[in-house]
Amino acid sequence: MSIFDHERACHFGGSGDGATFSLFDYGRSQHVSLMIEGDRLRDFDYGSGQHFSGTVSGNSISFHDYGEGTCTNFSL
Protein backbone atom coordinates (compact mmCIF):
# COMPACT_ATOMS: atom_id res chain seq x y z
CA MET A 1 0.00 0.00 0.00
CA SER A 2 1.33 3.44 -0.89
CA ILE A 3 -0.41 6.74 -0.16
CA PHE A 4 0.78 10.23 -0.98
CA ASP A 5 -0.12 12.94 1.54
CA HIS A 6 -0.42 16.08 -0.60
CA GLU A 7 -0.78 18.36 2.41
CA ARG A 8 2.61 17.28 3.81
CA ALA A 9 4.12 16.32 0.41
CA CYS A 10 5.28 12.89 1.59
CA HIS A 11 4.56 9.18 1.19
CA PHE A 12 2.85 6.92 3.68
CA GLY A 13 2.94 3.19 3.02
CA GLY A 14 3.55 -0.36 4.08
CA SER A 15 2.00 -3.79 3.91
CA GLY A 16 -0.75 -5.83 5.50
CA ASP A 17 -3.01 -8.84 5.27
CA GLY A 18 -6.22 -7.02 4.31
CA ALA A 19 -7.35 -6.16 7.84
CA THR A 20 -4.14 -5.31 9.71
CA PHE A 21 -1.43 -3.09 8.25
CA SER A 22 2.05 -2.09 9.34
CA LEU A 23 2.69 1.35 7.85
CA PHE A 24 5.47 3.91 7.81
CA ASP A 25 4.99 7.69 7.68
CA TYR A 26 7.99 8.84 5.63
CA GLY A 27 7.30 12.49 6.40
CA ARG A 28 7.78 11.96 10.14
CA SER A 29 9.92 8.78 9.94
CA GLN A 30 7.49 6.95 12.25
CA HIS A 31 5.64 3.63 12.27
CA VAL A 32 1.85 3.35 12.43
CA SER A 33 -0.33 0.26 12.86
CA LEU A 34 -3.79 0.16 11.25
CA MET A 35 -6.65 -2.29 11.82
CA ILE A 36 -9.78 -2.36 9.67
CA GLU A 37 -12.94 -3.90 11.12
CA GLY A 38 -15.87 -3.54 8.74
CA ASP A 39 -16.45 0.22 8.35
CA ARG A 40 -14.29 1.10 11.38
CA LEU A 41 -10.57 1.89 11.56
CA ARG A 42 -8.31 1.78 14.59
CA ASP A 43 -4.67 2.69 14.58
CA PHE A 44 -1.76 3.57 16.76
CA ASP A 45 0.95 6.13 15.96
CA TYR A 46 4.17 4.87 17.55
CA GLY A 47 5.88 8.25 17.13
CA SER A 48 3.32 10.22 19.12
CA GLY A 49 2.11 7.32 21.25
CA GLN A 50 -1.48 8.26 20.34
CA HIS A 51 -4.49 6.23 19.22
CA PHE A 52 -6.68 7.15 16.27
CA SER A 53 -10.03 5.87 15.11
CA GLY A 54 -12.04 6.34 11.97
CA THR A 55 -14.99 5.33 9.88
CA VAL A 56 -15.37 4.51 6.21
CA SER A 57 -18.44 5.50 4.22
CA GLY A 58 -18.31 4.89 0.48
CA ASN A 59 -15.25 6.75 -0.82
CA SER A 60 -14.83 8.83 2.35
CA ILE A 61 -12.74 8.20 5.47
CA SER A 62 -13.02 10.21 8.68
CA PHE A 63 -10.16 10.03 11.22
CA HIS A 64 -10.35 11.17 14.83
CA ASP A 65 -7.00 12.04 16.40
CA TYR A 66 -7.35 11.61 20.17
CA GLY A 67 -4.02 13.30 20.91
CA GLU A 68 -4.78 16.44 18.89
CA GLY A 69 -8.53 16.38 19.45
CA THR A 70 -9.15 16.82 15.71
CA CYS A 71 -11.12 15.10 12.96
CA THR A 72 -9.87 14.85 9.38
CA ASN A 73 -11.89 13.74 6.35
CA PHE A 74 -10.40 12.13 3.24
CA SER A 75 -11.91 11.17 -0.10
CA LEU A 76 -10.59 8.22 -2.10
mmCIF file of the N, C-alpha and C atoms, coordinates in Angstrom:
data_MODEL
# 
_entry.id   MODEL 
# 
loop_
_atom_site.group_PDB 
_atom_site.id 
_atom_site.type_symbol 
_atom_site.label_atom_id 
_atom_site.label_alt_id 
_atom_site.label_comp_id 
_atom_site.label_asym_id 
_atom_site.label_entity_id 
_atom_site.label_seq_id 
_atom_site.pdbx_PDB_ins_code 
_atom_site.Cartn_x 
_atom_site.Cartn_y 
_atom_site.Cartn_z 
_atom_site.occupancy 
_atom_site.B_iso_or_equiv 
_atom_site.pdbx_formal_charge 
_atom_site.auth_seq_id 
_atom_site.auth_comp_id 
_atom_site.auth_asym_id 
_atom_site.auth_atom_id 
_atom_site.pdbx_PDB_model_num 
ATOM 1   N N  . MET A 1 1  ? 0.844   -1.156 0.000  1.00 0.00 ? 1  MET A N  1 
ATOM 2   C CA . MET A 1 1  ? 0.000   0.000  0.000  1.00 0.00 ? 1  MET A CA 1 
ATOM 3   C C  . MET A 1 1  ? 0.901   1.234  0.000  1.00 0.00 ? 1  MET A C  1 
ATOM 4   N N  . SER A 1 2  ? 0.583   2.182  -0.846 1.00 0.00 ? 2  SER A N  1 
ATOM 5   C CA . SER A 1 2  ? 1.327   3.439  -0.895 1.00 0.00 ? 2  SER A CA 1 
ATOM 6   C C  . SER A 1 2  ? 0.343   4.587  -1.049 1.00 0.00 ? 2  SER A C  1 
ATOM 7   N N  . ILE A 1 3  ? 0.459   5.571  -0.156 1.00 0.00 ? 3  ILE A N  1 
ATOM 8   C CA . ILE A 1 3  ? -0.414  6.740  -0.163 1.00 0.00 ? 3  ILE A CA 1 
ATOM 9   C C  . ILE A 1 3  ? 0.469   7.972  -0.216 1.00 0.00 ? 3  ILE A C  1 
ATOM 10  N N  . PHE A 1 4  ? 0.045   8.970  -0.967 1.00 0.00 ? 4  PHE A N  1 
ATOM 11  C CA . PHE A 1 4  ? 0.783   10.230 -0.978 1.00 0.00 ? 4  PHE A CA 1 
ATOM 12  C C  . PHE A 1 4  ? -0.045  11.282 -0.262 1.00 0.00 ? 4  PHE A C  1 
ATOM 13  N N  . ASP A 1 5  ? 0.530   11.888 0.767  1.00 0.00 ? 5  ASP A N  1 
ATOM 14  C CA . ASP A 1 5  ? -0.116  12.941 1.542  1.00 0.00 ? 5  ASP A CA 1 
ATOM 15  C C  . ASP A 1 5  ? 0.243   14.272 0.885  1.00 0.00 ? 5  ASP A C  1 
ATOM 16  N N  . HIS A 1 6  ? -0.676  14.837 0.128  1.00 0.00 ? 6  HIS A N  1 
ATOM 17  C CA . HIS A 1 6  ? -0.417  16.085 -0.603 1.00 0.00 ? 6  HIS A CA 1 
ATOM 18  C C  . HIS A 1 6  ? -0.229  17.269 0.332  1.00 0.00 ? 6  HIS A C  1 
ATOM 19  N N  . GLU A 1 7  ? -0.898  17.249 1.469  1.00 0.00 ? 7  GLU A N  1 
ATOM 20  C CA . GLU A 1 7  ? -0.776  18.360 2.415  1.00 0.00 ? 7  GLU A CA 1 
ATOM 21  C C  . GLU A 1 7  ? 0.645   18.459 2.968  1.00 0.00 ? 7  GLU A C  1 
ATOM 22  N N  . ARG A 1 8  ? 1.254   17.297 3.266  1.00 0.00 ? 8  ARG A N  1 
ATOM 23  C CA . ARG A 1 8  ? 2.610   17.284 3.811  1.00 0.00 ? 8  ARG A CA 1 
ATOM 24  C C  . ARG A 1 8  ? 3.662   16.955 2.759  1.00 0.00 ? 8  ARG A C  1 
ATOM 25  N N  . ALA A 1 9  ? 3.227   16.649 1.529  1.00 0.00 ? 9  ALA A N  1 
ATOM 26  C CA . ALA A 1 9  ? 4.116   16.316 0.410  1.00 0.00 ? 9  ALA A CA 1 
ATOM 27  C C  . ALA A 1 9  ? 5.058   15.162 0.756  1.00 0.00 ? 9  ALA A C  1 
ATOM 28  N N  . CYS A 1 10 ? 4.470   14.052 1.246  1.00 0.00 ? 10 CYS A N  1 
ATOM 29  C CA . CYS A 1 10 ? 5.282   12.885 1.587  1.00 0.00 ? 10 CYS A CA 1 
ATOM 30  C C  . CYS A 1 10 ? 4.473   11.603 1.390  1.00 0.00 ? 10 CYS A C  1 
ATOM 31  N N  . HIS A 1 11 ? 5.187   10.487 1.342  1.00 0.00 ? 11 HIS A N  1 
ATOM 32  C CA . HIS A 1 11 ? 4.557   9.180  1.188  1.00 0.00 ? 11 HIS A CA 1 
ATOM 33  C C  . HIS A 1 11 ? 4.273   8.554  2.536  1.00 0.00 ? 11 HIS A C  1 
ATOM 34  N N  . PHE A 1 12 ? 3.293   7.654  2.507  1.00 0.00 ? 12 PHE A N  1 
ATOM 35  C CA . PHE A 1 12 ? 2.851   6.918  3.678  1.00 0.00 ? 12 PHE A CA 1 
ATOM 36  C C  . PHE A 1 12 ? 2.534   5.541  3.139  1.00 0.00 ? 12 PHE A C  1 
ATOM 37  N N  . GLY A 1 13 ? 3.195   4.500  3.601  1.00 0.00 ? 13 GLY A N  1 
ATOM 38  C CA . GLY A 1 13 ? 2.936   3.195  3.017  1.00 0.00 ? 13 GLY A CA 1 
ATOM 39  C C  . GLY A 1 13 ? 3.418   2.049  3.866  1.00 0.00 ? 13 GLY A C  1 
ATOM 40  N N  . GLY A 1 14 ? 3.145   0.848  3.385  1.00 0.00 ? 14 GLY A N  1 
ATOM 41  C CA . GLY A 1 14 ? 3.547   -0.358 4.080  1.00 0.00 ? 14 GLY A CA 1 
ATOM 42  C C  . GLY A 1 14 ? 2.822   -1.560 3.529  1.00 0.00 ? 14 GLY A C  1 
ATOM 43  N N  . SER A 1 15 ? 2.639   -2.568 4.366  1.00 0.00 ? 15 SER A N  1 
ATOM 44  C CA . SER A 1 15 ? 2.000   -3.795 3.913  1.00 0.00 ? 15 SER A CA 1 
ATOM 45  C C  . SER A 1 15 ? 1.037   -4.305 4.977  1.00 0.00 ? 15 SER A C  1 
ATOM 46  N N  . GLY A 1 16 ? 0.211   -5.254 4.561  1.00 0.00 ? 16 GLY A N  1 
ATOM 47  C CA . GLY A 1 16 ? -0.746  -5.827 5.495  1.00 0.00 ? 16 GLY A CA 1 
ATOM 48  C C  . GLY A 1 16 ? -1.423  -7.033 4.905  1.00 0.00 ? 16 GLY A C  1 
ATOM 49  N N  . ASP A 1 17 ? -2.321  -7.620 5.694  1.00 0.00 ? 17 ASP A N  1 
ATOM 50  C CA . ASP A 1 17 ? -3.010  -8.839 5.273  1.00 0.00 ? 17 ASP A CA 1 
ATOM 51  C C  . ASP A 1 17 ? -4.461  -8.593 4.874  1.00 0.00 ? 17 ASP A C  1 
ATOM 52  N N  . GLY A 1 18 ? -4.844  -7.352 4.668  1.00 0.00 ? 18 GLY A N  1 
ATOM 53  C CA . GLY A 1 18 ? -6.220  -7.020 4.307  1.00 0.00 ? 18 GLY A CA 1 
ATOM 54  C C  . GLY A 1 18 ? -7.022  -6.429 5.446  1.00 0.00 ? 18 GLY A C  1 
ATOM 55  N N  . ALA A 1 19 ? -6.645  -6.711 6.692  1.00 0.00 ? 19 ALA A N  1 
ATOM 56  C CA . ALA A 1 19 ? -7.347  -6.156 7.841  1.00 0.00 ? 19 ALA A CA 1 
ATOM 57  C C  . ALA A 1 19 ? -6.394  -5.468 8.812  1.00 0.00 ? 19 ALA A C  1 
ATOM 58  N N  . THR A 1 20 ? -5.127  -5.881 8.823  1.00 0.00 ? 20 THR A N  1 
ATOM 59  C CA . THR A 1 20 ? -4.135  -5.306 9.709  1.00 0.00 ? 20 THR A CA 1 
ATOM 60  C C  . THR A 1 20 ? -2.934  -4.880 8.878  1.00 0.00 ? 20 THR A C  1 
ATOM 61  N N  . PHE A 1 21 ? -2.514  -3.629 9.058  1.00 0.00 ? 21 PHE A N  1 
ATOM 62  C CA . PHE A 1 21 ? -1.427  -3.090 8.254  1.00 0.00 ? 21 PHE A CA 1 
ATOM 63  C C  . PHE A 1 21 ? -0.325  -2.528 9.139  1.00 0.00 ? 21 PHE A C  1 
ATOM 64  N N  . SER A 1 22 ? 0.892   -2.711 8.705  1.00 0.00 ? 22 SER A N  1 
ATOM 65  C CA . SER A 1 22 ? 2.048   -2.091 9.337  1.00 0.00 ? 22 SER A CA 1 
ATOM 66  C C  . SER A 1 22 ? 2.532   -1.029 8.366  1.00 0.00 ? 22 SER A C  1 
ATOM 67  N N  . LEU A 1 23 ? 2.421   0.236  8.756  1.00 0.00 ? 23 LEU A N  1 
ATOM 68  C CA . LEU A 1 23 ? 2.692   1.349  7.855  1.00 0.00 ? 23 LEU A CA 1 
ATOM 69  C C  . LEU A 1 23 ? 3.850   2.202  8.360  1.00 0.00 ? 23 LEU A C  1 
ATOM 70  N N  . PHE A 1 24 ? 4.390   2.999  7.461  1.00 0.00 ? 24 PHE A N  1 
ATOM 71  C CA . PHE A 1 24 ? 5.473   3.914  7.814  1.00 0.00 ? 24 PHE A CA 1 
ATOM 72  C C  . PHE A 1 24 ? 5.161   5.285  7.235  1.00 0.00 ? 24 PHE A C  1 
ATOM 73  N N  . ASP A 1 25 ? 5.209   6.295  8.086  1.00 0.00 ? 25 ASP A N  1 
ATOM 74  C CA . ASP A 1 25 ? 4.992   7.686  7.684  1.00 0.00 ? 25 ASP A CA 1 
ATOM 75  C C  . ASP A 1 25 ? 6.366   8.264  7.358  1.00 0.00 ? 25 ASP A C  1 
ATOM 76  N N  . TYR A 1 26 ? 6.672   8.367  6.064  1.00 0.00 ? 26 TYR A N  1 
ATOM 77  C CA . TYR A 1 26 ? 7.989   8.836  5.632  1.00 0.00 ? 26 TYR A CA 1 
ATOM 78  C C  . TYR A 1 26 ? 8.214   10.306 5.942  1.00 0.00 ? 26 TYR A C  1 
ATOM 79  N N  . GLY A 1 27 ? 7.164   11.075 6.068  1.00 0.00 ? 27 GLY A N  1 
ATOM 80  C CA . GLY A 1 27 ? 7.297   12.493 6.396  1.00 0.00 ? 27 GLY A CA 1 
ATOM 81  C C  . GLY A 1 27 ? 7.770   12.722 7.823  1.00 0.00 ? 27 GLY A C  1 
ATOM 82  N N  . ARG A 1 28 ? 7.386   11.836 8.733  1.00 0.00 ? 28 ARG A N  1 
ATOM 83  C CA . ARG A 1 28 ? 7.779   11.964 10.138 1.00 0.00 ? 28 ARG A CA 1 
ATOM 84  C C  . ARG A 1 28 ? 8.737   10.857 10.571 1.00 0.00 ? 28 ARG A C  1 
ATOM 85  N N  . SER A 1 29 ? 9.040   9.934  9.655  1.00 0.00 ? 29 SER A N  1 
ATOM 86  C CA . SER A 1 29 ? 9.916   8.779  9.940  1.00 0.00 ? 29 SER A CA 1 
ATOM 87  C C  . SER A 1 29 ? 9.416   8.000  11.157 1.00 0.00 ? 29 SER A C  1 
ATOM 88  N N  . GLN A 1 30 ? 8.111   7.644  11.121 1.00 0.00 ? 30 GLN A N  1 
ATOM 89  C CA . GLN A 1 30 ? 7.491   6.945  12.247 1.00 0.00 ? 30 GLN A CA 1 
ATOM 90  C C  . GLN A 1 30 ? 6.586   5.817  11.763 1.00 0.00 ? 30 GLN A C  1 
ATOM 91  N N  . HIS A 1 31 ? 6.500   4.772  12.569 1.00 0.00 ? 31 HIS A N  1 
ATOM 92  C CA . HIS A 1 31 ? 5.639   3.632  12.267 1.00 0.00 ? 31 HIS A CA 1 
ATOM 93  C C  . HIS A 1 31 ? 4.226   3.860  12.794 1.00 0.00 ? 31 HIS A C  1 
ATOM 94  N N  . VAL A 1 32 ? 3.267   3.276  12.069 1.00 0.00 ? 32 VAL A N  1 
ATOM 95  C CA . VAL A 1 32 ? 1.854   3.347  12.434 1.00 0.00 ? 32 VAL A CA 1 
ATOM 96  C C  . VAL A 1 32 ? 1.250   1.969  12.187 1.00 0.00 ? 32 VAL A C  1 
ATOM 97  N N  . SER A 1 33 ? 0.420   1.489  13.100 1.00 0.00 ? 33 SER A N  1 
ATOM 98  C CA . SER A 1 33 ? -0.326  0.256  12.858 1.00 0.00 ? 33 SER A CA 1 
ATOM 99  C C  . SER A 1 33 ? -1.771  0.635  12.554 1.00 0.00 ? 33 SER A C  1 
ATOM 100 N N  . LEU A 1 34 ? -2.414  -0.113 11.667 1.00 0.00 ? 34 LEU A N  1 
ATOM 101 C CA . LEU A 1 34 ? -3.790  0.164  11.251 1.00 0.00 ? 34 LEU A CA 1 
ATOM 102 C C  . LEU A 1 34 ? -4.572  -1.139 11.214 1.00 0.00 ? 34 LEU A C  1 
ATOM 103 N N  . MET A 1 35 ? -5.746  -1.145 11.847 1.00 0.00 ? 35 MET A N  1 
ATOM 104 C CA . MET A 1 35 ? -6.650  -2.295 11.818 1.00 0.00 ? 35 MET A CA 1 
ATOM 105 C C  . MET A 1 35 ? -7.979  -1.855 11.229 1.00 0.00 ? 35 MET A C  1 
ATOM 106 N N  . ILE A 1 36 ? -8.501  -2.648 10.299 1.00 0.00 ? 36 ILE A N  1 
ATOM 107 C CA . ILE A 1 36 ? -9.782  -2.359 9.668  1.00 0.00 ? 36 ILE A CA 1 
ATOM 108 C C  . ILE A 1 36 ? -10.768 -3.432 10.097 1.00 0.00 ? 36 ILE A C  1 
ATOM 109 N N  . GLU A 1 37 ? -11.887 -2.999 10.672 1.00 0.00 ? 37 GLU A N  1 
ATOM 110 C CA . GLU A 1 37 ? -12.937 -3.903 11.123 1.00 0.00 ? 37 GLU A CA 1 
ATOM 111 C C  . GLU A 1 37 ? -14.259 -3.427 10.545 1.00 0.00 ? 37 GLU A C  1 
ATOM 112 N N  . GLY A 1 38 ? -14.651 -3.979 9.418  1.00 0.00 ? 38 GLY A N  1 
ATOM 113 C CA . GLY A 1 38 ? -15.871 -3.535 8.743  1.00 0.00 ? 38 GLY A CA 1 
ATOM 114 C C  . GLY A 1 38 ? -15.711 -2.107 8.258  1.00 0.00 ? 38 GLY A C  1 
ATOM 115 N N  . ASP A 1 39 ? -16.547 -1.189 8.751  1.00 0.00 ? 39 ASP A N  1 
ATOM 116 C CA . ASP A 1 39 ? -16.451 0.215  8.346  1.00 0.00 ? 39 ASP A CA 1 
ATOM 117 C C  . ASP A 1 39 ? -15.699 1.057  9.375  1.00 0.00 ? 39 ASP A C  1 
ATOM 118 N N  . ARG A 1 40 ? -15.028 0.400  10.322 1.00 0.00 ? 40 ARG A N  1 
ATOM 119 C CA . ARG A 1 40 ? -14.290 1.103  11.381 1.00 0.00 ? 40 ARG A CA 1 
ATOM 120 C C  . ARG A 1 40 ? -12.784 0.892  11.229 1.00 0.00 ? 40 ARG A C  1 
ATOM 121 N N  . LEU A 1 41 ? -12.031 1.932  11.575 1.00 0.00 ? 41 LEU A N  1 
ATOM 122 C CA . LEU A 1 41 ? -10.574 1.889  11.556 1.00 0.00 ? 41 LEU A CA 1 
ATOM 123 C C  . LEU A 1 41 ? -10.060 2.176  12.954 1.00 0.00 ? 41 LEU A C  1 
ATOM 124 N N  . ARG A 1 42 ? -9.005  1.483  13.342 1.00 0.00 ? 42 ARG A N  1 
ATOM 125 C CA . ARG A 1 42 ? -8.309  1.778  14.590 1.00 0.00 ? 42 ARG A CA 1 
ATOM 126 C C  . ARG A 1 42 ? -6.830  1.770  14.269 1.00 0.00 ? 42 ARG A C  1 
ATOM 127 N N  . ASP A 1 43 ? -6.104  2.724  14.787 1.00 0.00 ? 43 ASP A N  1 
ATOM 128 C CA . ASP A 1 43 ? -4.670  2.694  14.575 1.00 0.00 ? 43 ASP A CA 1 
ATOM 129 C C  . ASP A 1 43 ? -3.927  3.299  15.744 1.00 0.00 ? 43 ASP A C  1 
ATOM 130 N N  . PHE A 1 44 ? -2.628  3.084  15.698 1.00 0.00 ? 44 PHE A N  1 
ATOM 131 C CA . PHE A 1 44 ? -1.761  3.572  16.755 1.00 0.00 ? 44 PHE A CA 1 
ATOM 132 C C  . PHE A 1 44 ? -0.531  4.178  16.102 1.00 0.00 ? 44 PHE A C  1 
ATOM 133 N N  . ASP A 1 45 ? -0.221  5.402  16.463 1.00 0.00 ? 45 ASP A N  1 
ATOM 134 C CA . ASP A 1 45 ? 0.950   6.126  15.955 1.00 0.00 ? 45 ASP A CA 1 
ATOM 135 C C  . ASP A 1 45 ? 2.065   5.953  16.969 1.00 0.00 ? 45 ASP A C  1 
ATOM 136 N N  . TYR A 1 46 ? 3.071   5.162  16.616 1.00 0.00 ? 46 TYR A N  1 
ATOM 137 C CA . TYR A 1 46 ? 4.167   4.873  17.547 1.00 0.00 ? 46 TYR A CA 1 
ATOM 138 C C  . TYR A 1 46 ? 5.020   6.099  17.840 1.00 0.00 ? 46 TYR A C  1 
ATOM 139 N N  . GLY A 1 47 ? 5.090   7.041  16.918 1.00 0.00 ? 47 GLY A N  1 
ATOM 140 C CA . GLY A 1 47 ? 5.883   8.251  17.134 1.00 0.00 ? 47 GLY A CA 1 
ATOM 141 C C  . GLY A 1 47 ? 5.290   9.152  18.200 1.00 0.00 ? 47 GLY A C  1 
ATOM 142 N N  . SER A 1 48 ? 3.970   9.347  18.153 1.00 0.00 ? 48 SER A N  1 
ATOM 143 C CA . SER A 1 48 ? 3.316   10.224 19.125 1.00 0.00 ? 48 SER A CA 1 
ATOM 144 C C  . SER A 1 48 ? 2.782   9.458  20.330 1.00 0.00 ? 48 SER A C  1 
ATOM 145 N N  . GLY A 1 49 ? 2.675   8.127  20.177 1.00 0.00 ? 49 GLY A N  1 
ATOM 146 C CA . GLY A 1 49 ? 2.109   7.321  21.249 1.00 0.00 ? 49 GLY A CA 1 
ATOM 147 C C  . GLY A 1 49 ? 0.612   7.498  21.381 1.00 0.00 ? 49 GLY A C  1 
ATOM 148 N N  . GLN A 1 50 ? -0.052  7.961  20.309 1.00 0.00 ? 50 GLN A N  1 
ATOM 149 C CA . GLN A 1 50 ? -1.480  8.261  20.342 1.00 0.00 ? 50 GLN A CA 1 
ATOM 150 C C  . GLN A 1 50 ? -2.290  7.269  19.512 1.00 0.00 ? 50 GLN A C  1 
ATOM 151 N N  . HIS A 1 51 ? -3.534  7.057  19.959 1.00 0.00 ? 51 HIS A N  1 
ATOM 152 C CA . HIS A 1 51 ? -4.487  6.232  19.217 1.00 0.00 ? 51 HIS A CA 1 
ATOM 153 C C  . HIS A 1 51 ? -5.326  7.112  18.296 1.00 0.00 ? 51 HIS A C  1 
ATOM 154 N N  . PHE A 1 52 ? -5.774  6.515  17.211 1.00 0.00 ? 52 PHE A N  1 
ATOM 155 C CA . PHE A 1 52 ? -6.680  7.151  16.267 1.00 0.00 ? 52 PHE A CA 1 
ATOM 156 C C  . PHE A 1 52 ? -7.830  6.200  16.022 1.00 0.00 ? 52 PHE A C  1 
ATOM 157 N N  . SER A 1 53 ? -8.934  6.719  15.562 1.00 0.00 ? 53 SER A N  1 
ATOM 158 C CA . SER A 1 53 ? -10.032 5.875  15.114 1.00 0.00 ? 53 SER A CA 1 
ATOM 159 C C  . SER A 1 53 ? -10.630 6.533  13.885 1.00 0.00 ? 53 SER A C  1 
ATOM 160 N N  . GLY A 1 54 ? -11.425 5.780  13.164 1.00 0.00 ? 54 GLY A N  1 
ATOM 161 C CA . GLY A 1 54 ? -12.041 6.345  11.973 1.00 0.00 ? 54 GLY A CA 1 
ATOM 162 C C  . GLY A 1 54 ? -13.191 5.503  11.491 1.00 0.00 ? 54 GLY A C  1 
ATOM 163 N N  . THR A 1 55 ? -13.903 6.046  10.524 1.00 0.00 ? 55 THR A N  1 
ATOM 164 C CA . THR A 1 55 ? -14.993 5.333  9.884  1.00 0.00 ? 55 THR A CA 1 
ATOM 165 C C  . THR A 1 55 ? -14.872 5.501  8.377  1.00 0.00 ? 55 THR A C  1 
ATOM 166 N N  . VAL A 1 56 ? -15.361 4.488  7.661  1.00 0.00 ? 56 VAL A N  1 
ATOM 167 C CA . VAL A 1 56 ? -15.368 4.505  6.208  1.00 0.00 ? 56 VAL A CA 1 
ATOM 168 C C  . VAL A 1 56 ? -16.810 4.536  5.753  1.00 0.00 ? 56 VAL A C  1 
ATOM 169 N N  . SER A 1 57 ? -17.102 5.414  4.802  1.00 0.00 ? 57 SER A N  1 
ATOM 170 C CA . SER A 1 57 ? -18.437 5.502  4.221  1.00 0.00 ? 57 SER A CA 1 
ATOM 171 C C  . SER A 1 57 ? -18.280 5.768  2.731  1.00 0.00 ? 57 SER A C  1 
ATOM 172 N N  . GLY A 1 58 ? -18.503 4.739  1.924  1.00 0.00 ? 58 GLY A N  1 
ATOM 173 C CA . GLY A 1 58 ? -18.313 4.888  0.480  1.00 0.00 ? 58 GLY A CA 1 
ATOM 174 C C  . GLY A 1 58 ? -16.861 5.190  0.173  1.00 0.00 ? 58 GLY A C  1 
ATOM 175 N N  . ASN A 1 59 ? -16.609 6.332  -0.471 1.00 0.00 ? 59 ASN A N  1 
ATOM 176 C CA . ASN A 1 59 ? -15.253 6.748  -0.818 1.00 0.00 ? 59 ASN A CA 1 
ATOM 177 C C  . ASN A 1 59 ? -14.669 7.739  0.182  1.00 0.00 ? 59 ASN A C  1 
ATOM 178 N N  . SER A 1 60 ? -15.292 7.864  1.353  1.00 0.00 ? 60 SER A N  1 
ATOM 179 C CA . SER A 1 60 ? -14.831 8.833  2.354  1.00 0.00 ? 60 SER A CA 1 
ATOM 180 C C  . SER A 1 60 ? -14.337 8.130  3.613  1.00 0.00 ? 60 SER A C  1 
ATOM 181 N N  . ILE A 1 61 ? -13.290 8.687  4.202  1.00 0.00 ? 61 ILE A N  1 
ATOM 182 C CA . ILE A 1 61 ? -12.744 8.200  5.468  1.00 0.00 ? 61 ILE A CA 1 
ATOM 183 C C  . ILE A 1 61 ? -12.652 9.380  6.419  1.00 0.00 ? 61 ILE A C  1 
ATOM 184 N N  . SER A 1 62 ? -13.136 9.194  7.645  1.00 0.00 ? 62 SER A N  1 
ATOM 185 C CA . SER A 1 62 ? -13.023 10.209 8.684  1.00 0.00 ? 62 SER A CA 1 
ATOM 186 C C  . SER A 1 62 ? -12.125 9.663  9.782  1.00 0.00 ? 62 SER A C  1 
ATOM 187 N N  . PHE A 1 63 ? -11.082 10.420 10.151 1.00 0.00 ? 63 PHE A N  1 
ATOM 188 C CA . PHE A 1 63 ? -10.158 10.030 11.219 1.00 0.00 ? 63 PHE A CA 1 
ATOM 189 C C  . PHE A 1 63 ? -10.339 10.958 12.408 1.00 0.00 ? 63 PHE A C  1 
ATOM 190 N N  . HIS A 1 64 ? -10.341 10.381 13.602 1.00 0.00 ? 64 HIS A N  1 
ATOM 191 C CA . HIS A 1 64 ? -10.353 11.173 14.825 1.00 0.00 ? 64 HIS A CA 1 
ATOM 192 C C  . HIS A 1 64 ? -9.019  10.965 15.523 1.00 0.00 ? 64 HIS A C  1 
ATOM 193 N N  . ASP A 1 65 ? -8.295  12.049 15.745 1.00 0.00 ? 65 ASP A N  1 
ATOM 194 C CA . ASP A 1 65 ? -6.998  12.038 16.405 1.00 0.00 ? 65 ASP A CA 1 
ATOM 195 C C  . ASP A 1 65 ? -7.220  12.385 17.873 1.00 0.00 ? 65 ASP A C  1 
ATOM 196 N N  . TYR A 1 66 ? -7.100  11.391 18.752 1.00 0.00 ? 66 TYR A N  1 
ATOM 197 C CA . TYR A 1 66 ? -7.350  11.613 20.175 1.00 0.00 ? 66 TYR A CA 1 
ATOM 198 C C  . TYR A 1 66 ? -6.318  12.529 20.807 1.00 0.00 ? 66 TYR A C  1 
ATOM 199 N N  . GLY A 1 67 ? -5.070  12.462 20.350 1.00 0.00 ? 67 GLY A N  1 
ATOM 200 C CA . GLY A 1 67 ? -4.018  13.300 20.908 1.00 0.00 ? 67 GLY A CA 1 
ATOM 201 C C  . GLY A 1 67 ? -4.200  14.771 20.587 1.00 0.00 ? 67 GLY A C  1 
ATOM 202 N N  . GLU A 1 68 ? -4.582  15.058 19.345 1.00 0.00 ? 68 GLU A N  1 
ATOM 203 C CA . GLU A 1 68 ? -4.776  16.440 18.893 1.00 0.00 ? 68 GLU A CA 1 
ATOM 204 C C  . GLU A 1 68 ? -6.192  16.937 19.114 1.00 0.00 ? 68 GLU A C  1 
ATOM 205 N N  . GLY A 1 69 ? -7.124  15.989 19.298 1.00 0.00 ? 69 GLY A N  1 
ATOM 206 C CA . GLY A 1 69 ? -8.532  16.375 19.447 1.00 0.00 ? 69 GLY A CA 1 
ATOM 207 C C  . GLY A 1 69 ? -9.133  16.896 18.154 1.00 0.00 ? 69 GLY A C  1 
ATOM 208 N N  . THR A 1 70 ? -8.689  16.349 17.010 1.00 0.00 ? 70 THR A N  1 
ATOM 209 C CA . THR A 1 70 ? -9.154  16.818 15.709 1.00 0.00 ? 70 THR A CA 1 
ATOM 210 C C  . THR A 1 70 ? -9.765  15.674 14.908 1.00 0.00 ? 70 THR A C  1 
ATOM 211 N N  . CYS A 1 71 ? -10.587 16.043 13.936 1.00 0.00 ? 71 CYS A N  1 
ATOM 212 C CA . CYS A 1 71 ? -11.121 15.105 12.957 1.00 0.00 ? 71 CYS A CA 1 
ATOM 213 C C  . CYS A 1 71 ? -10.693 15.538 11.574 1.00 0.00 ? 71 CYS A C  1 
ATOM 214 N N  . THR A 1 72 ? -10.302 14.577 10.751 1.00 0.00 ? 72 THR A N  1 
ATOM 215 C CA . THR A 1 72 ? -9.870  14.853 9.378  1.00 0.00 ? 72 THR A CA 1 
ATOM 216 C C  . THR A 1 72 ? -10.646 13.957 8.448  1.00 0.00 ? 72 THR A C  1 
ATOM 217 N N  . ASN A 1 73 ? -11.135 14.494 7.339  1.00 0.00 ? 73 ASN A N  1 
ATOM 218 C CA . ASN A 1 73 ? -11.886 13.735 6.352  1.00 0.00 ? 73 ASN A CA 1 
ATOM 219 C C  . ASN A 1 73 ? -11.079 13.617 5.070  1.00 0.00 ? 73 ASN A C  1 
ATOM 220 N N  . PHE A 1 74 ? -11.098 12.396 4.495  1.00 0.00 ? 74 PHE A N  1 
ATOM 221 C CA . PHE A 1 74 ? -10.405 12.125 3.241  1.00 0.00 ? 74 PHE A CA 1 
ATOM 222 C C  . PHE A 1 74 ? -11.379 11.544 2.251  1.00 0.00 ? 74 PHE A C  1 
ATOM 223 N N  . SER A 1 75 ? -11.150 11.807 0.978  1.00 0.00 ? 75 SER A N  1 
ATOM 224 C CA . SER A 1 75 ? -11.908 11.167 -0.097 1.00 0.00 ? 75 SER A CA 1 
ATOM 225 C C  . SER A 1 75 ? -10.961 10.327 -0.919 1.00 0.00 ? 75 SER A C  1 
ATOM 226 N N  . LEU A 1 76 ? -11.412 9.127  -1.286 1.00 0.00 ? 76 LEU A N  1 
ATOM 227 C CA . LEU A 1 76 ? -10.593 8.224  -2.098 1.00 0.00 ? 76 LEU A CA 1 
ATOM 228 C C  . LEU A 1 76 ? -11.008 8.298  -3.538 1.00 0.00 ? 76 LEU A C  1 
# 
